[in-house]
Amino acid sequence: MFERHAPSPARYLRTHQAAQILGLSPRTLEKYRCHGSGPTFRKLGGRVVYLIDDLDAWATASACRSTSDPNYDEARSAGLDRR
């Protein structure tokens, strides 16, 4: 007998899905891509996609306990144009 498996969660997320998970706007993720300060992404064909594990790793790397945390300034400046 043929068994149906439950659909697995999406391995790759498009920009709008990734932004929703992170609580950001899609435009913010686009800016982060241009500045090189956002989560790791991939280009598959003409589409930008993100792995959930990469989103988690990026968010974890930005974690701070307080505004005096040495990581705070770097996390705060993510996505800013550093000219």
C-alpha positions as CSV (number, residue, x, y, z in Angstrom):
1,M,0.0,0.0,0.0
2,F,1.2,3.5,-0.8
3,E,2.0,5.6,2.2
4,R,1.8,9.4,2.2
5,H,4.4,11.3,4.1
6,A,3.6,14.6,5.8
7,P,5.1,17.4,3.8
8,S,8.4,18.5,5.2
9,P,8.9,22.2,6.0
10,A,10.4,24.3,3.3
11,R,14.1,24.0,3.2
12,Y,14.6,27.3,1.4
13,L,12.6,30.5,2.2
14,R,12.1,33.4,-0.1
15,T,12.9,36.9,1.1
16,H,9.4,37.8,2.3
17,Q,9.2,34.5,4.2
18,A,12.6,35.0,5.8
19,A,11.8,38.6,6.7
20,Q,8.6,37.5,8.4
21,I,10.4,34.9,10.5
22,L,13.0,37.5,11.6
23,G,10.4,40.2,12.2
24,L,11.9,42.5,9.5
25,S,10.6,44.0,6.3
26,P,11.6,42.3,3.1
27,R,13.2,45.7,2.1
28,T,15.4,45.6,5.2
29,L,16.7,42.1,4.2
30,E,17.4,43.4,0.7
31,K,19.5,46.3,2.1
32,Y,21.3,43.9,4.4
33,R,22.2,41.8,1.3
34,C,23.6,44.8,-0.4
35,H,25.7,45.8,2.6
36,G,26.8,42.3,3.4
37,S,25.5,42.5,6.9
38,G,22.5,40.2,6.7
39,P,22.1,36.4,6.9
40,T,23.8,34.2,4.4
41,F,21.7,33.8,1.3
42,R,21.8,31.8,-2.0
43,K,20.8,32.6,-5.5
44,L,19.0,29.7,-7.1
45,G,18.2,30.6,-10.7
46,G,17.1,34.2,-10.4
47,R,15.7,33.9,-6.9
48,V,17.2,34.8,-3.6
49,V,16.6,32.2,-0.9
50,Y,17.6,31.6,2.8
51,L,18.0,28.5,4.8
52,I,16.3,28.6,8.2
53,D,19.5,27.5,9.9
54,D,21.3,30.5,8.4
55,L,18.6,32.8,9.7
56,D,19.0,31.3,13.2
57,A,22.8,31.6,13.1
58,W,22.6,35.2,12.0
59,A,20.1,36.1,14.7
60,T,22.2,34.3,17.3
61,A,25.3,36.1,16.3
62,S,23.5,39.4,16.9
63,A,22.4,38.4,20.5
64,C,23.3,40.9,23.2
65,R,22.6,40.9,27.0
66,S,22.8,44.6,27.4
67,T,23.7,47.9,25.6
68,S,27.2,47.6,27.3
69,D,27.7,44.2,25.7
70,P,30.8,44.3,23.4
71,N,28.7,42.8,20.6
72,Y,26.0,45.5,20.9
73,D,27.6,48.2,18.6
74,E,28.2,45.7,15.9
75,A,24.7,44.2,16.1
76,R,23.2,47.7,16.2
77,S,25.0,48.8,13.1
78,A,24.0,45.8,11.0
79,G,22.6,47.0,7.7
80,L,23.9,50.5,8.0
81,D,25.9,52.0,5.1
82,R,29.4,52.2,6.5
83,R,31.0,54.7,4.1
